[in-house]
Amino acid sequence: MNCDPPQFTYANFGNAFLTKYCSSCHGFTQQDMQADPTVFIDVAVTSTYMPLSTTTPSRAERMAFGMWLSCGAP
Ligand code: HEC
């Protein structure tokens, strides 16, 4: 995957994704994503365990979340 430059960043993607799909229950920061990206890929990309809500990301949004995390959540 080409992360230089990254397609997805906190500013153009991550912040909005977390706000829309996670912030009603979790207070995740960009630093939390960077500290352990694998955990977040596991729960929200590889599986659809999260979010535990009726508003769920599309498949494309989950893929984008995974790409952002795979690049280290820049
Ligand atoms: C409607 C509330 C809700 C939303 C929205 C939500 N979560 Fe959670 N999440 C929970 C609860 C409750 C738990 C703890 C209970 C459990 O593990 O089943 C949890 C646990 C987790 C865990 C720990 C899992 C583990 O195995 O230890 C992670 C990581 C996580 N959520 C990530 C996310 C991400 C990323 C999003 C957004 C895409 C999200 N959550 C959205 C309620 C929510």
Boltz pocket constraint, residues with backbone or C-beta under 6 A from the ligand:
constraints:
  - pocket:
      binder: B
      contacts: [[A, 17], [A, 18], [A, 21], [A, 22], [A, 23], [A, 24], [A, 25], [A, 26], [A, 39], [A, 40], [A, 43], [A, 44], [A, 50], [A, 51], [A, 52], [A, 53]]
      max_distance: 6.0
